Amino acid sequence: MAFCEIRDLHKSYDMDGKRIEVLRGLDLVIHEGEMLSLTGASGTGKSTFLHVLGTLDNPTAGTIRFHGVEVSSMDEAQLAEFRNRTIGFVFQSHHLLPEFSALENVMMPALIQRLTRGESARRARELLEAVGLGERAEHKPGELSGGEQQRVALARALVLHPKLLLADEPTGNLDPETGEGVHQVLKDLNRRLGIAAVVVTHNDRLAQAMPRKLQIVDGRVVELTGAKSAPTPAS
């Protein structure tokens, strides 16, 4: 089933009196529970696309529909509620709060959404177990390795049970072995929870392991050879 439909998406910026076009008529359909890799040369718009898809930035033109609902029709309050309920983010920098434990860091989004402390802790412990950190729940970020910190960030992104996970170079700052471990956790959680995921990566080996492989070229998405075909092809 089509979960997200992106049509004729444009994003441009004015810089020093010049108009810089980053996304140029990008089309893409993402299906429920689908895991995609997104590659492309530096500066081609991968992170820009994730920010627009995640409703952190507005497109210059085009439409993004989730289950048929156009997100640009929402006001700021509705958009914030939709984003918190539907989308989880993982970035190259994990942005954990150093004064709080791993458990407290994962609980934070749930507490902000006014879930009870008990429910927030239950979800956080369950996810820390899922990423292999159940025994490290009370440790602060400074007591964890880089890979462990990134797994905490991944658990935090999932604590509100989003339908879509957007990961921007989640293994970029990690050594190959640790990065492979985080990538495997992503795949396991995708399979277990049925969450759609778009993962931006420069790591060709990790990208090739994804069921569907995309690349941004000239501001548009193209489907790579050997990728799983979608009912509506990317263009």
ZAKOLVEX-439409 format. One record per residue: x, y, z of N, C-alpha, C in turn; residue in one letter. Coordinates in steps of 0.001 Angstrom, whole numbers, padded with zeros to 6 digits, always signed. Example, Ala and Ser with C-alpha at 12.3 -4.5 7.8 and 13.67 -1.06 7.14 Angstrom:
// ZAKOLVEX-439409
+013190-005690+007800+012300-004500+007800+013200-003300+007800A/+012850-002250+007080+013670-001060+007140+012900+000030+007870S/
//
This chain:
// ZAKOLVEX-439409
+000850-001197+000000+000000+000000+000000+000886+001248+000000M/+000526+002244-000813+001278+003496-000848+001076+004243+000464A/+002157+004497+001154+002118+005208+002417+002367+006696+002193F/+003352+006994+001353+003722+008381+001089+003925+008567-000415C/+003311+009614-000955+003445+009936-002371+004026+011345-002523E/+005146+011427-003214+005830+012702-003439+005774+012988-004930I/+005220+014137-005301+005029+014459-006705+005605+015832-007045R/+006443+015836-008104+006979+017065-008691+007540+018003-007616D/+008358+017437-006728+008878+018179-005576+010066+019052-006000L/+009974+020324-005651+011048+021281-005938+011483+021934-004625H/+012779+022206-004546+013292+022983-003425+014457+023817-003932K/+014354+025124-003731+015423+026020-004161+015702+027039-003072S/+016891+027632-003148+017311+028628-002172+017874+029837-002920Y/+017698+031010-002338+018344+032214-002854+019606+032457-002048D/+020735+032505-002753+022011+032668-002076+022869+033665-002851M/+023208+034771-002195+024036+035814-002818+023456+036287-004144D/+022137+036443-004157+021484+036935-005353+021265+035900-006433G/+021652+034658-006173+021471+033587-007149+020470+032563-006622K/+019713+031975-007539+018739+030946-007174+019388+029586-007358R/+019489+028839-006258+020098+027515-006282+018986+026473-006237I/+018843+025706-007297+017831+024651-007351+018445+023342-006878E/+017865+022784-005821+018394+021551-005240+017558+020349-005682V/+016265+020413-005450+015351+019357-005900+014574+019878-007098L/+014500+019063-008162+013970+019553-009430+012921+018589-009989R/+011765+018614-009394+010696+017767-009898+010823+016318-009455G/+011172+016122-008205+011394+014774-007664+010066+014056-007446L/+009986+012810-007926+008810+011959-007730+009225+010681-007010D/+008413+010245-006055+008725+009013-005330+007477+008518-004605L/+007307+007201-004583+006277+006568-003767+006967+005650-002759V/+006616+005806-001496+007140+004955-000425+005992+004104+000088I/+006219+002807+000219+005180+001890+000650+005344+001539+002124H/+004273+001133+002739+004288+000809+004160+005322-000285+004449E/+006119-000057+005466+007090-001044+005893+008281-001204+004974G/+008428-000315+003992+009498-000437+003003+010781+000204+003517E/+011925-000412+003199+013219+000120+003602+014007+000503+002360M/+014408+001780+002280+015082+002309+001111+016423+002916+001498L/+017411+002743+000645+018652+003496+000785+018636+004627-000219S/+019255+005736+000131+019328+006899-000742+020781+007353-000806L/+021366+007277-001987+022756+007673-002178+022826+008825-003167T/+024028+009319-003383+024248+010427-004306+025469+011204-003884G/+026053+011914-004818+027250+012695-004517+026932+013782-003494A/+027957+014260-002809+027773+015349-001850+027197+016568-002562S/+026223+017196-001929+025620+018391-002485+024481+018155-003455G/+024070+016895-003617+022986+016614-004572+021601+016782-003969T/+021513+016967-002658+020212+017248-002057+019637+016146-001199G/+020444+015178-000794+019925+014057+000006+019376+014558+001344K/+020167+015337+002060+019712+015841+003356+018563+016826+003191S/+018625+017641+002148+017523+018563+001868+016223+017797+001661T/+016306+016724+000895+015116+015909+000654+014565+015342+001955F/+015450+014821+002830+014977+014268+004101+014293+015342+004942L/+014855+016536+004955+014259+017617+005754+012887+018018+005214H/+012756+018055+003889+011456+018395+003305+010464+017263+003519V/+010898+016031+003279+010013+014881+003493+009580+014795+004951L/+010490+015130+005868+010171+015071+007282+009424+016280+007802G/+009043+017181+006912+008283+018404+007209+009051+019363+008115T/+010382+019234+008144+011203+020194+008876+011459+021442+008033L/+011253+021316+006731+011415+022435+005803+010303+022337+004755D/+009933+023480+004196+008849+023513+003221+009397+023387+001801N/+008709+022656+000933+009128+022612-000469+008825+023932-001156P/+009566+024226-002219+009264+025403-003036+008018+025150-003863T/+007864+023914-004325+006680+023516-005099+006557+022004-005012A/+005371+021502-005396+005148+020060-005365+004306+019639-004178G/+003993+018340-004112+003123+017821-003060+003739+016617-002361T/+003446+016511-001075+003786+015333-000281+002512+014892+000416I/+002073+013676+000135+000857+013147+000738+001176+011905+001548R/+000685+011878+002769+000759+010701+003619-000647+010132+003733F/-000820+008895+003241-002147+008282+003198-003162+009227+002565H/-002734+009895+001501-003629+010749+000736-003819+012148+001272G/-003244+012457+002444-003418+013777+003050-002212+014650+002703V/-002469+015795+002100-001416+016729+001713-000940+017498+002945E/+000354+017346+003286+000833+017940+004531+000902+019465+004460V/+001026+020013+003244+001114+021476+003145-000202+022153+003505S/-001291+021383+003565-002589+021954+003931-002738+022117+005445S/-001768+021601+006203-001841+021665+007662-001273+022986+008173M/-001846+023496+009264-001252+024659+009903-000085+024194+010783D/+000627+025129+011390+001851+024795+012129+001595+023817+013274E/+000498+024023+013987+000184+023137+015119-000132+021731+014625A/-000929+021632+013566-001261+020324+013006-000019+019632+012458Q/+000841+020409+011821+002055+019845+011232+002992+019312+012316L/+003127+020042+013400+003977+019594+014499+003427+018306+015115A/+002117+018246+015287+001490+017044+015834+001668+015864+014884E/+001475+016110+013582+001668+015053+012584+003111+014549+012604F/+004058+015471+012631+005477+015106+012618+005840+014269+013846R/+005390+014688+014998+005707+013963+016228+005078+012573+016242N/+003909+012453+015652+003187+011186+015684+003651+010217+014592R/+004135+010755+013465+004338+009936+012271+005793+009684+011920T/+006701+010614+012253+008062+010559+011724+009089+010535+012853I/+010068+009646+012718+011211+009598+013615+012469+009970+012850G/+013406+010648+013515+014626+011117+012861+015867+010566+013570F/+016841+010160+012762+018163+009801+013282+019185+010518+012413V/+020084+011260+013059+021080+012022+012318+022480+011466+012587F/+023447+011957+011798+024829+011502+011974+025326+011837+013378Q/+024986+013018+013861+025268+013393+015247+024057+013022+016090S/+024274+012282+017155+023148+011696+017895+022411+012673+018783H/+023058+013792+019178+022396+014844+019957+021765+014307+021255H/+022439+013416+021943+021942+012951+023238+022236+014006+024299L/+021398+014065+025312+021602+015003+026423+022561+014369+027421L/+023739+014954+027611+024797+014284+028383+024483+014076+029859P/+023596+014898+030414+023318+014803+031849+022269+013739+032181E/+021664+013151+031156+020626+012148+031372+021111+010766+030962F/+020524+009751+031575+020873+008370+031236+020329+008003+029856S/+020785+006853+029353+020257+006355+028080+018743+006210+028158A/+018258+005651+029250+016813+005471+029428+016090+006807+029386L/+016593+007792+030096+015944+009106+030147+015978+009788+028781E/+017078+009632+028043+017161+010205+026705+016103+009613+025784N/+015908+008311+025866+014912+007662+025009+013503+008058+025439V/+013291+008232+026723+011969+008610+027237+011556+010021+026841M/+012519+010905+026585+012256+012336+026466+011138+012691+025486M/+011146+012185+024238+010054+012557+023323+008680+012133+023827P/+008617+010978+024501+007334+010505+025023+006849+011404+026157A/+007759+011852+027006+007374+012747+028092+006911+014093+027541L/+007591+014576+026495+007191+015842+025877+005786+015740+025301I/+005446+014534+024800+004098+014306+024263+003085+013955+025356Q/+003526+014069+026608+002670+013893+027778+002183+012465+027986R/+002971+011491+027524+002716+010129+027960+003105+010046+029431L/+002498+009136+030158+002846+009007+031564+004301+008570+031694T/+004882+008853+032831+006278+008459+033049+006418+006938+032983R/+005421+006216+033509+005464+004763+033480+005438+004212+032067G/+004540+004744+031228+004449+004294+029840+005695+004687+029064E/+006205+005893+029314+007421+006344+028638+008597+005428+028972S/+008723+005075+030248+009816+004195+030672+009647+002792+030091A/+008413+002317+030028+008172+000977+029473+008601+000906+028019R/+008176+001906+027248+008550+001933+025828+010068+002054+025669R/+010673+002928+026464+012112+003161+026348+012901+001902+026677A/+012520+001203+027735+013234-000029+028101+013063-001096+027025R/+011879-001182+026476+011611-002168+025423+012489-001913+024201E/+012629-000647+023832+013447-000316+022669+014937-000465+022955L/+015370-000122+024149+016776-000323+024496+017127-001808+024485L/+016199-002633+024913+016401-004087+024805+016506-004489+023336E/+015652-003903+022503+015624-004255+021085+016925-003894+020380A/+017580-002814+020811+018844-002422+020186+020055-002969+020946V/+019809-003866+021884+020899-004542+022581+021529-003758+023706G/+020793-002808+024276+021359-001971+025333+020555-002030+026625L/+019822-003099+026816+019016-003210+028023+019823-003080+029295G/+021039-003601+029290+021870-003553+030492+022626-002234+030638E/+022490-001355+029653+023194-000065+029689+022221+001097+029879R/+020997+000793+030246+019944+001799+030307+020257+002946+031262A/+020949+002656+032350+021211+003687+033353+022524+004427+033110E/+023232+004077+032051+024503+004739+031743+024256+006047+031011H/+025071+007040+031298+024987+008316+030595+025767+008222+029278K/+025476+009121+028319+026141+009045+027014+027660+008980+027086P/+028266+009723+028016+029723+009725+028133+030292+008378+028549G/+029435+007501+029040+029873+006162+029453+029607+005116+028374E/+029127+005564+027206+028791+004660+026117+029718+004892+024925L/+029929+003863+024132+030719+003997+022907+029910+004746+021859S/+030587+005132+020762+029892+005838+019692+028753+005022+019113G/+028993+003730+018909+027942+002870+018375+026776+002720+019329G/+027077+002637+020626+026011+002531+021623+025191+003819+021673E/+025868+004963+021576+025149+006234+021579+024216+006337+020373Q/+024683+005859+019211+023837+005932+018029+022632+005006+018161Q/+022816+003877+018824+021687+002975+019049+020683+003583+020024R/+021173+004339+021001+020264+005069+021894+019462+006093+021086V/+020139+006795+020172+019456+007776+019333+018400+007100+018461A/+018699+005909+017995+017735+005164+017188+016518+004773+018024L/+016759+004297+019241+015654+003952+020135+014800+005185+020438A/+015449+006309+020661+014719+007557+020931+013826+007934+019747R/+014333+007739+018528+013558+008085+017334+012307+007229+017191A/+012307+006060+017829+011200+005118+017661+010241+005071+018852L/+010519+005838+019891+009753+005682+021129+008285+006091+020971V/+007989+006965+020018+006596+007367+019788+005922+006517+018719L/+006595+005409+018346+006047+004454+017369+005697+005140+016048H/+006674+005808+015410+006401+006488+014144+006140+005494+013020P/+005541+005982+011940+005296+005154+010756+006453+005239+009767K/+007275+006301+009903+008372+006532+008969+009610+006951+009737L/+010721+006286+009451+012013+006634+010047+012890+007236+008959L/+013434+008429+009222+014355+009091+008315+015726+009141+008976L/+016705+008500+008346+018041+008399+008928+019052+009029+007975A/+019748+010052+008457+020711+010781+007636+022125+010410+008065D/+022776+009556+007282+024124+009073+007573+024230+008564+009016E/+023375+007639+009422+023380+007201+010823+024655+006468+011235P/+025441+005995+010263+026692+005296+010606+027911+006073+010143T/+027713+007339+009735+028804+008111+009142+029987+008356+010054G/+029760+008472+011357+030852+008756+012294+031384+007502+012980N/+030983+006332+012497+031342+005088+013168+032326+004281+012329L/+033126+003460+013008+034015+002561+012280+033166+001507+011564D/+033731+000843+010533+032924-000082+009716+032205-001162+010512P/+032879-001753+011485+032245-002845+012238+031075-002328+013073E/+031289-001198+013744+030220-000617+014560+029079-000133+013677T/+029420+000471+012533+028401+000922+011606+027552-000223+011088G/+028178-001360+010826+027437-002524+010366+026464-002994+011440E/+026887-002915+012707+026005-003312+013807+024784-002423+013904G/+024975-001110+013775+023851-000181+013822+022923-000409+012634V/+023514-000660+011475+022708-000922+010291+021866-002177+010467H/+022438-003211+011084+021693-004439+011312+020525-004208+012268Q/+020757-003368+013280+019672-003017+014198+018541-002318+013445V/+018902-001409+012536+017896-000724+011721+017054-001731+010942L/+017716-002683+010316+017008-003687+009524+016108-004553+010406K/+016623-004947+011581+015835-005784+012484+014583-005053+012963D/+014739-003770+013323+013591-003000+013809+012601-002731+012687L/+013109-002505+011491+012222-002331+010343+011373-003572+010129N/+012008-004719+010217+011290-005980+010005+010321-006260+011153R/+010742-005982+012365+009929-006304+013542+008753-005354+013715R/+008983-004066+013467+007954-003057+013751+007189-002612+012507L/+007663-003009+011324+006960-002646+010109+007031-001175+009769G/+008076-000495+010217+008233+000931+009974+008896+001149+008614I/+008347+002054+007816+009035+002454+006591+010279+003249+006975A/+011354+003086+006202+012606+003761+006539+013308+004230+005275A/+013782+005468+005318+014630+006012+004255+015974+006335+004896V/+017031+005689+004400+018353+005814+005008+019328+006420+004000V/+019799+007623+004280+020827+008252+003463+022187+007726+003901V/+022993+007284+002946+024308+006752+003291+025272+006942+002138T/+026567+007123+002484+027634+007126+001494+028297+005750+001412H/+027869+004843+002273+028471+003517+002334+027794+002609+001314N/+028483+002325+000212+027886+001532-000863+027480+000140-000395D/+028294-000450+000476+027992-001816+000924+026703-001839+001739R/+026519-000856+002605+025294-000790+003390+024094-000471+002494L/+024300+000413+001518+023209+000760+000612+022749-000453-000185A/+023706-001263-000634+023356-002425-001447+022598-003478-000654Q/+022715-003425+000668+022015-004407+001505+020532-004082+001665A/+020124-002880+001233+018732-002474+001379+017862-003136+000310M/+016602-003446+000638+015699-004048-000355+015464-003155-001572P/+015466-001835-001380+015232-000907-002484+016285+000181-002430R/+016902+000459-003577+018048+001359-003627+017764+002518-004576K/+017896+003739-004051+017622+004946-004821+018856+005835-004831L/+018884+006721-005817+019977+007692-005913+019403+009023-006370Q/+019928+010119-005820+019532+011443-006288+020520+011884-007360I/+019983+012185-008525+020777+012657-009661+020066+013854-010263V/+020777+014985-010357+020197+016204-010939+018879+016581-010276D/+018798+016419-008973+017622+016860-008238+016428+015949-008320G/+016618+014756-008895+015525+013790-008999+015985+012449-008457R/+015016+011611-008115+015330+010276-007629+015259+009278-008779V/+016277+008426-008867+016258+007336-009843+016403+006022-009088V/+015777+004994-009609+015843+003653-009030+017078+002956-009595E/+017902+002408-008738+019123+001766-009195+018843+000376-009735L/+019662-000053-010660+019521-001363-011273+019576-002448-010206T/+018637-003397-010291+018607-004494-009318+017782-004185-008101G/+017254-002937-008001+016426-002580-006848+015048-003175-007008A/+014404-003364-005902+013034-003855-005888+012118-002853-006568K/+011372-003298-007541+010509-002384-008273+009294-002005-007451S/+008831-000789-007655+007640-000291-006966+006530-000163-007992A/+005271-000290-007577+004163-000149-008509+004196+001169-009283P/+004611+002270-008612+004773+003534-009290+006246+003876-009276T/+006947+003817-010427+008400+003987-010439+008813+005383-010051P/+009991+005468-009415+010558+006767-009128+011057+007363-010438A/+011087+008666-010499+011596+009311-011721+012454+010501-011352S/
//
